[in-house]
Amino acid sequence: MADHASPLGATADPAAIFSGLSAEERGVLDAADRFARQELYPLARRMDDEEWWPAHAMALCGRNGFCGVTVPPELGGAGMDLFASALVAQAFSRWNHAFGLSWMAHENLCLNNILRNANDAQRARYVPGLARGELTGALGLTEPGAGSDALGAMRTTARREGDHYLLNGSKLYITNGPVADVLLVYAKTDPGKGAQGISAFIVEKDFPGFRVAQKLVKMGFRGSQTGELVFEDCRVPLANRVGEEDRGVRVLMSGLDLERAMVSPICLGIAERALQLSLDHARSREQFGQPIGNFQMIQSKLADMYVWVEAMRLFTYQALRACNHLQEGAGGRGEIHKITAASVMFAGNMLNRVLDEAVQIHGGTGYIWESEINRLYRANKLLEIGAGTTEVRKMIISGELLRG
C-alpha cells in the first residue's frame, strides 16, 4: 500500500484529503464498494428474512480478489496490508453487513491468524484455499460459560494422545460455525496453568468427534451464521497445533487486538449507509407540504450523524494504522491493546447514536422489520458486545492508563 503520510496526488478534493486515504487506498475502497453493491447487496434482504447463507458468495469474493487480502501472492493472495483488508470490510458492511461480519471472521479471525502464527506446512495446507474463498474459516473461542472471561473460564480441553490431540468441550456464539470448513480453536492443554495453559489448533469440519450442535437465530446480522460447536474426543493431528503447546495465549491476544481493530470498519460501513438512507428519506419524505429535510430538527439530526460518522472514520483509520504492522506475538498489552479497545468502543457507541437518529428520521418506516434501516438498527447491539463488551473495552483502556 502507498505510504499514508504521502499526499493524495494532485487532487484538491477536500473530502479525499480529509479521509486520510491515499489514492491507492481509495481505489481499494471504491472497488470493494462496487463489488458489494452489485453482488452482495441483492443478497441482504433474503439473508435477513430467512437466516440464509449464500454458499457461493465467499468463493465469488475470492475470484474477484476480495479474499486473502493480506496473504502473499505466492500463497494465492493479494499481498496487501491489514488496512486494505479493513477497507474491504467497511465497503462490504455498507451494503451487506451480515456478510461483512462473516467475511471478517473468515478473513481476519481465521485466515490472517493462521497466516501470522502457523508454520510453513500449515500455511501451505490451509491458506491457499481460504484465500480463494473455496474454504470458509471461523474462530472458536467463546464458550457457554466463558464469554468476557474467555481465558479464565475456558473449559474445552485438548489431551495429547500419540500423534493426535483429543479435544473435548463446546464453543458458543461462533460466527461462521455452522458453515465453516476450517476453524482456529483454542483449548486448554494444561488446565492447571490457567490462561498460560492454552493451545491453538486448526480443526477441519470433517475431523472425527466434531459437530455443529445448533445454528442460533439472532436479532441482527441474521444471515451471518452463528452456532454452537461440540468436540467429543475430536481427533486433531499434532501437526495441526499452531505454535508451541501452552503458548496459544500469544496467538489469542494479538488476534483479539486485530479483531477489535477490524470490527470498527464494520461499524463505520453501517453508519455510512445509515446516514445515506437518512439523507435520501429526508429529501423524499414530505410532511406539511414539504420535504422533512427542510425542518431544522431533522437538519440537526443529520448534522450530528455526519460528525459522528466522520469522527468514527478518523478514529478507525488511525487505530488501524497503529496496528497495521503488528509483529507476531505482539498485542494483548500496551498501547496497541488500549488503542484497539478504544477504537471499537468509540465506533460501537457512535454507531448506536447514528442508528438511533436514523430510525427516528425514518419514523414509522424505521420500525418496520423489512425496511433496510430497521435491518441495520437490529445489528447495532452486537457491535457493543462482540470482540469484548463495551465494559471489557473500558477495563482494557483504564487498565493500560493506570499501568502507564
VENQUI-V438624 format. One line per field, one symbol per residue. burial: 1 if it has 9 or more other ideal C-beta (glycine too) atoms within 8 Angstrom, else 0. Layout:
BEGIN
burial->???
END
This chain:
BEGIN
burial->10010001000000011010111011011001101110111011111100101100111111000111111000111101111111111111111111111111111111111110110001110111111110111111011001000110111111010001111111110111110101111111110000001111111110101101001001011111111111101111000111100111111111111111111111111111111011101100100000111000011011011101111111111111111101000011000111111111111111111111111111001100001011111111111100010101110110010000
END
